[in-house]
Amino acid sequence: MASVDHVAAAAPAHPRVSHLDELESESIHIMREVAAEFDRPVLLFSGGKDSIVLLRLAEKAFRPARFPFPIMHVDTGHNFPEALAFRDARIAELGERLMVASVQESIDRGRVQEEPGHDPSRNRLQTTTLLDAIAEHKFDALFGGARRDEEKARAKERIFSHRDAFGQWDPRNQRPELWSLYNGRLHRGEHMRIFPISNWTELDVWSYIAREQLEIPSIYFAHRREVVKRDGMWLAVGPSIHPLPRERAECLTVRYRTVGDMSCTGAIESTAATLSEVIAEVAAARITERGATRADDAVSEASMEDRKREGYF
Amino acid sequence: MAVPAGMDLLRLSTVGSVDDGKSTLIGRLLYDSKEIFEDQLAAVERASLKRGDGYVNLALLTDGLRAEREQGITIDVAYRYFTTPRRKFIIADTPGHVQYTRNMVTGGSTAQLSVVLIDAREGVKEQTRRHAVIASLLDIPHLVVCINKMDLVDWSESAFAEARDEFAAFAARLDGIRETTFIPVSALHGDNVVTGTDRMPWYAGPTLLGHLETVDVADRTDWTRRRFPVQWIIRPMTGAHHDYRAAAGRIEGGMWRPGDEVLALPSGGRSRVHSIVTYGGLLDEAFPPLSVAITLEDDIDAGRGEMLVGPESPPLVATELTANVCWMTDRPLEIGGRYSLKHATRTVRAIVVGIQHRLDINTLAQIEDVTSLGLNEIGLVDLRLSMPIPADAYRDNRTTGSFILIDESTHVTVGAGMIVRGRPYEPAEYTI
């Protein structure tokens, strides 16, 4: 049975696919494995560029049928209105089912408390909202758009990332993940986070958005906005950010590199108004997207690891 | 720098023993190729200062978890990405501690090239041999041996040659490795990692990055024998697509065209390819590694777990397998043990009926009369399956020749298997 000669003999030029085609194919393969092996998957959609790519990959994996899972948005109540409008338009265009898990509702029901202090972030609170939604709907697999190039703890996470019955990640006890053979076995109450674009970089995502001509929320492009500098970041003045007396609001030309919660997502000064200008800017960037735009990750060396252990995405 | 559309992807793994300087090498590779961002470097500078390292410790760029930074070790497989104008690279960065060897197999399973580190002062160690053996078993065709810490041996050619010859003598006894390249480096100072050096005038070869960018990667794809494990059936059951039914999956072997004959295994149904469908339209031709959907001329049983293949070169439909198994958990594999076995898109039950030998990775001796395999041990194992699977030899096809073993009570992945041969299931007309 063992014969290797034919490999060496097969010398003539064979078609080679580009790195984007190969990444796309891997991601589609992952999504189909999940559809086949889990009872109740769900796709988490934030309105951000990574989850926008996930939706296109789901189309490629399952059309002309409908997606074999609903789409869920964890709504902190501090969303950019542009991102919400985009979400609703895109879901309507796809004709798929959207569920919204609301942090405000978790607060109203006493599940969590608003953090103390001026302009509190709800970033941490959304973990409880997410875990409650998982329990209520008995979701066993949650697609997310996280990438391993984003952050050090994520670099060590599996594509099928196991969560115990408390929603926690145990980085020291992960299952080995070999070839493209994913182990989706779960005990009762456990679930799996699934990261189909683990192997993509920020630049891959932008290149794919350009290639596929995907629509994205307008805040990714340069626009005039009233912002205030806080903890080294430009935060948008609005319902969740109120300038303190010592702070000075300014009107600048900015854009966003990530779309998250308005209370902790910073804008960057930029004049990139088209997709190709954005790609040129990303390729030349000298600061990571999380470092540039997320107040939450700067708290400690291990802040993402700690939040992930608790069940954060 | 915009990424050229025609750029290809090279997946590599790195392995090194404790203190070989592997994290430093990768940190150096990323730093000197300008893949490190300012905020990452600032964090590393802060952490180096806090630890009292006295220099910017590039190893901290890759040690992501709290325990790793505290103990100065690397715990788990970490994936790194960098792009040059020539290639996109995915690095599976794997630790060399004995207790984490399973991660090395994990990281190597998808690699086309593996970078091994040797400390020039110490030469080949047990871990180095283990890495070479695993690279051979996983059939990683290219090895790059970085002989590191050349600064600590006065940039000596004889120290380099000694380590090189010692490794080459060992690797010559292994199958599967088609090409080995030796590079003298100092990861700490950067010599021969991204930029060359004038401190080793006796070395005329490429830098590590230069080699990675230009190596002609051996094609492990089987372009002749058609393999298509069915993952999922797309069945819209709505107006316009009422009768549409397509088998979705990724092509794992051969060139596929409409009109081709197909055999579905293990069920044995026969039909022809009607069309190859993607979101972007119909294809005249499809090949690895594309994910597509295939519609057939006839309504045959070809659901998840079936494999569509070319009837001219079918795999073996087997209920008995002999495979190299790498064991990955504390509780040993024992004769009589029962596990779930996942192969392509099919999961069956398997019982261990025999262990032909255990491999001594230092001497390459095949030790017989063993009844179990412990954590990190590798042996040739006979398995009997509850249901047949369509299998190839791992040497012929990485996807249809590999499987994982899953503990049925803990659900943990406990073993990695590479098929060597199989015994046919009824009907016995298929042979490999």
Chai-1 contact restraints between the chains, C-beta under 6 A:
chainA,res_idxA,chainB,res_idxB,connection_type,confidence,min_distance_angstrom,max_distance_angstrom,comment,restraint_id
A,M1,B,A393,contact,1.0,0.0,6.0,A-B,restraint_1
A,M1,B,R421,contact,1.0,0.0,6.0,A-B,restraint_2
A,M1,B,I432,contact,1.0,0.0,6.0,A-B,restraint_3
A,A2,B,A393,contact,1.0,0.0,6.0,A-B,restraint_4
A,A2,B,R395,contact,1.0,0.0,6.0,A-B,restraint_5
A,V4,B,R395,contact,1.0,0.0,6.0,A-B,restraint_6
A,A10,B,W223,contact,1.0,0.0,6.0,A-B,restraint_7
A,H14,B,W223,contact,1.0,0.0,6.0,A-B,restraint_8
A,P15,B,F287,contact,1.0,0.0,6.0,A-B,restraint_9
A,S18,B,A5,contact,1.0,0.0,6.0,A-B,restraint_10
A,S18,B,G6,contact,1.0,0.0,6.0,A-B,restraint_11
A,H19,B,M7,contact,1.0,0.0,6.0,A-B,restraint_12
A,H19,B,L9,contact,1.0,0.0,6.0,A-B,restraint_13
A,H19,B,K88,contact,1.0,0.0,6.0,A-B,restraint_14
A,E22,B,L9,contact,1.0,0.0,6.0,A-B,restraint_15
A,E22,B,P289,contact,1.0,0.0,6.0,A-B,restraint_16
A,S25,B,P289,contact,1.0,0.0,6.0,A-B,restraint_17
A,S25,B,L290,contact,1.0,0.0,6.0,A-B,restraint_18
A,S25,B,S291,contact,1.0,0.0,6.0,A-B,restraint_19
A,I28,B,S291,contact,1.0,0.0,6.0,A-B,restraint_20
A,H29,B,R250,contact,1.0,0.0,6.0,A-B,restraint_21
A,H29,B,S291,contact,1.0,0.0,6.0,A-B,restraint_22
A,R32,B,Q231,contact,1.0,0.0,6.0,A-B,restraint_23
A,R32,B,W232,contact,1.0,0.0,6.0,A-B,restraint_24
A,R32,B,A248,contact,1.0,0.0,6.0,A-B,restraint_25
A,A35,B,W232,contact,1.0,0.0,6.0,A-B,restraint_26
A,A36,B,Q231,contact,1.0,0.0,6.0,A-B,restraint_27
A,A36,B,W232,contact,1.0,0.0,6.0,A-B,restraint_28
A,A36,B,R304,contact,1.0,0.0,6.0,A-B,restraint_29
A,E59,B,Y279,contact,1.0,0.0,6.0,A-B,restraint_30
A,K60,B,Y279,contact,1.0,0.0,6.0,A-B,restraint_31
A,R63,B,Y279,contact,1.0,0.0,6.0,A-B,restraint_32
A,P64,B,P236,contact,1.0,0.0,6.0,A-B,restraint_33
A,P64,B,H241,contact,1.0,0.0,6.0,A-B,restraint_34
A,A65,B,I234,contact,1.0,0.0,6.0,A-B,restraint_35
A,A65,B,P236,contact,1.0,0.0,6.0,A-B,restraint_36
A,R148,B,Y79,contact,1.0,0.0,6.0,A-B,restraint_37
A,D149,B,Y81,contact,1.0,0.0,6.0,A-B,restraint_38
A,K152,B,G64,contact,1.0,0.0,6.0,A-B,restraint_39
A,A153,B,G64,contact,1.0,0.0,6.0,A-B,restraint_40
A,A155,B,G64,contact,1.0,0.0,6.0,A-B,restraint_41
A,A155,B,A78,contact,1.0,0.0,6.0,A-B,restraint_42
A,A155,B,Y79,contact,1.0,0.0,6.0,A-B,restraint_43
A,K156,B,G64,contact,1.0,0.0,6.0,A-B,restraint_44
A,K156,B,D76,contact,1.0,0.0,6.0,A-B,restraint_45
A,K156,B,A78,contact,1.0,0.0,6.0,A-B,restraint_46
A,P171,B,L65,contact,1.0,0.0,6.0,A-B,restraint_47
A,R175,B,V412,contact,1.0,0.0,6.0,A-B,restraint_48
A,R175,B,T413,contact,1.0,0.0,6.0,A-B,restraint_49
A,P176,B,R102,contact,1.0,0.0,6.0,A-B,restraint_50
A,P176,B,T106,contact,1.0,0.0,6.0,A-B,restraint_51
A,P176,B,M328,contact,1.0,0.0,6.0,A-B,restraint_52
A,P176,B,T413,contact,1.0,0.0,6.0,A-B,restraint_53
A,E177,B,T106,contact,1.0,0.0,6.0,A-B,restraint_54
A,L178,B,T106,contact,1.0,0.0,6.0,A-B,restraint_55
A,L178,B,S109,contact,1.0,0.0,6.0,A-B,restraint_56
A,L178,B,I404,contact,1.0,0.0,6.0,A-B,restraint_57
A,L178,B,A416,contact,1.0,0.0,6.0,A-B,restraint_58
A,W179,B,S109,contact,1.0,0.0,6.0,A-B,restraint_59
A,W179,B,S402,contact,1.0,0.0,6.0,A-B,restraint_60
A,L181,B,K342,contact,1.0,0.0,6.0,A-B,restraint_61
A,L181,B,I404,contact,1.0,0.0,6.0,A-B,restraint_62
A,N183,B,I406,contact,1.0,0.0,6.0,A-B,restraint_63
A,N183,B,T413,contact,1.0,0.0,6.0,A-B,restraint_64
A,R185,B,H411,contact,1.0,0.0,6.0,A-B,restraint_65
A,N199,B,I90,contact,1.0,0.0,6.0,A-B,restraint_66
A,T201,B,Y81,contact,1.0,0.0,6.0,A-B,restraint_67
A,S207,B,V3,contact,1.0,0.0,6.0,A-B,restraint_68
A,A283,B,M1,contact,1.0,0.0,6.0,A-B,restraint_69
A,R286,B,F37,contact,1.0,0.0,6.0,A-B,restraint_70
A,R286,B,E38,contact,1.0,0.0,6.0,A-B,restraint_71
A,I287,B,F37,contact,1.0,0.0,6.0,A-B,restraint_72
A,I287,B,E38,contact,1.0,0.0,6.0,A-B,restraint_73
A,I287,B,D39,contact,1.0,0.0,6.0,A-B,restraint_74
A,T288,B,F37,contact,1.0,0.0,6.0,A-B,restraint_75
A,T288,B,D39,contact,1.0,0.0,6.0,A-B,restraint_76
A,G291,B,D39,contact,1.0,0.0,6.0,A-B,restraint_77
A,A302,B,R66,contact,1.0,0.0,6.0,A-B,restraint_78
